[in-house]
Amino acid sequence: MPEPPKILYASEPDLDAAEFCRVLVESGFGGGHGELRLKAMLSHADLVLTARLDRRDRKLVGVLRGVTDFFWVCYISELAVSKSAQGLGIGKGLVGDARRQLGPVVAMALISEPDAVGFYERIGMTRIPAAFWFSREC
Ligand SMILES: CC(C)(COP(=O)(O)OP(=O)(O)OC[C@H]1O[C@@H](n2cnc3c(N)ncnc32)[C@H](O)[C@@H]1OP(=O)(O)O)[C@@H](O)C(=O)NCCC(=O)NCCS
């Protein structure tokens, strides 16, 4: 069996919007936010963590984007791993990195895609029944 690829984790506050979009699409998450919105989402984020293949082109295969005050709670807005790299521990690795960077005083919250619920349960997150949401209108 081939060795699993080595993954490089990093904080990339200046991540390129096109790369971000590619991973969203490759993960199955979808990337229909539009370029302007994606750029704004990245430039206003507080946490942009990446996972890249440890090879010459350093291909981006995973990303986590969080919004936080660094003192109370961090909202994970996107967590996406390219389909070709899913199941290698990258999603868990990115969440672990985020938790280490935020430290023990900061809670983490997110709204799961239906297909990802089992992942969040698997990595030990607690399901909160009383969550509320106003949908964006455009
Ligand atoms: C959900 C997602 C981020 C998981 O990333 P990943 O790198 O494939 O997951 P990992 O390899 O880190 O998995 C960690 C553990 O969770 C399990 N797991 C992964 N996805 C799972 C799922 N959908 N359901 C149940 N368990 C899952 C793995 O088997 C692994 O278990 P193990 O610790 O026993 O080995 C990735 O599948 C993805 O990008 N999905 C599409 C986009 C999406 O839905 N993102 C979440 C938005 S809320």
The ligand as a MOL file (V3000), in Angstrom:
LIG
                    3D

  0  0  0     0  0            999 V3000
M  V30 BEGIN CTAB
M  V30 COUNTS 48 50 0 0 0
M  V30 BEGIN ATOM
M  V30 1 C -16.1710 16.6170 6.7310 0
M  V30 2 C -14.7060 16.6950 6.2850 0
M  V30 3 C -14.1480 18.0880 6.6150 0
M  V30 4 C -13.9070 15.6140 7.0360 0
M  V30 5 O -12.5350 15.7430 6.7160 0
M  V30 6 P -11.5890 14.4550 6.5470 0
M  V30 7 O -10.2120 14.9550 6.4410 0
M  V30 8 O -12.0920 13.6120 5.4360 0
M  V30 9 O -11.8410 13.6960 7.9110 0
M  V30 10 P -10.7260 12.9460 8.8010 0
M  V30 11 O -9.9370 12.0550 7.9030 0
M  V30 12 O -9.9760 13.9380 9.6080 0
M  V30 13 O -11.6540 12.0740 9.7410 0
M  V30 14 C -11.5050 12.0130 11.1590 0
M  V30 15 C -12.3790 10.8760 11.6600 0
M  V30 16 O -13.7560 11.1690 11.3240 0
M  V30 17 C -14.2870 10.1050 10.5100 0
M  V30 18 N -15.1430 10.7360 9.4920 0
M  V30 19 C -14.7560 11.5520 8.4970 0
M  V30 20 N -15.8190 11.9730 7.7870 0
M  V30 21 C -16.8980 11.3670 8.3660 0
M  V30 22 C -18.2930 11.4350 8.0910 0
M  V30 23 N -18.7850 12.1820 7.0840 0
M  V30 24 N -19.1080 10.7110 8.8910 0
M  V30 25 C -18.6290 9.9620 9.9150 0
M  V30 26 N -17.2990 9.9020 10.2360 0
M  V30 27 C -16.4590 10.5990 9.4580 0
M  V30 28 C -13.0870 9.4310 9.8980 0
M  V30 29 O -13.3670 8.1030 9.5410 0
M  V30 30 C -12.0610 9.5420 11.0000 0
M  V30 31 O -12.3330 8.5390 11.9660 0
M  V30 32 P -11.1120 7.8010 12.7680 0
M  V30 33 O -10.6210 8.8340 13.7430 0
M  V30 34 O -11.7670 6.6310 13.4050 0
M  V30 35 O -10.0820 7.4330 11.7590 0
M  V30 36 C -14.5520 16.3910 4.7700 0
M  V30 37 O -15.1360 15.1410 4.4950 0
M  V30 38 C -15.1810 17.4360 3.8560 0
M  V30 39 O -14.5240 18.3920 3.4740 0
M  V30 40 N -16.4570 17.2230 3.4770 0
M  V30 41 C -17.1310 18.0790 2.5020 0
M  V30 42 C -17.3320 19.4890 3.0080 0
M  V30 43 C -18.0730 19.5250 4.3230 0
M  V30 44 O -19.1620 18.9710 4.4630 0
M  V30 45 N -17.4620 20.2060 5.2880 0
M  V30 46 C -18.0260 20.3880 6.5880 0
M  V30 47 C -18.8440 21.5970 6.5650 0
M  V30 48 S -19.7350 21.8250 8.0650 0
M  V30 END ATOM
M  V30 BEGIN BOND
M  V30 1 1 1 2
M  V30 2 1 2 3
M  V30 3 1 2 4
M  V30 4 1 2 36
M  V30 5 1 4 5
M  V30 6 1 5 6
M  V30 7 2 6 7
M  V30 8 1 6 8
M  V30 9 1 6 9
M  V30 10 1 9 10
M  V30 11 2 10 11
M  V30 12 1 10 12
M  V30 13 1 10 13
M  V30 14 1 13 14
M  V30 15 1 14 15
M  V30 16 1 15 16
M  V30 17 1 15 30
M  V30 18 1 16 17
M  V30 19 1 17 18
M  V30 20 1 17 28
M  V30 21 1 18 19
M  V30 22 1 18 27
M  V30 23 2 19 20
M  V30 24 1 20 21
M  V30 25 1 21 22
M  V30 26 2 21 27
M  V30 27 1 22 23
M  V30 28 2 22 24
M  V30 29 1 24 25
M  V30 30 2 25 26
M  V30 31 1 26 27
M  V30 32 1 28 29
M  V30 33 1 28 30
M  V30 34 1 30 31
M  V30 35 1 31 32
M  V30 36 2 32 33
M  V30 37 1 32 34
M  V30 38 1 32 35
M  V30 39 1 36 37
M  V30 40 1 36 38
M  V30 41 2 38 39
M  V30 42 1 38 40
M  V30 43 1 40 41
M  V30 44 1 41 42
M  V30 45 1 42 43
M  V30 46 2 43 44
M  V30 47 1 43 45
M  V30 48 1 45 46
M  V30 49 1 46 47
M  V30 50 1 47 48
M  V30 END BOND
M  V30 END CTAB
M  END
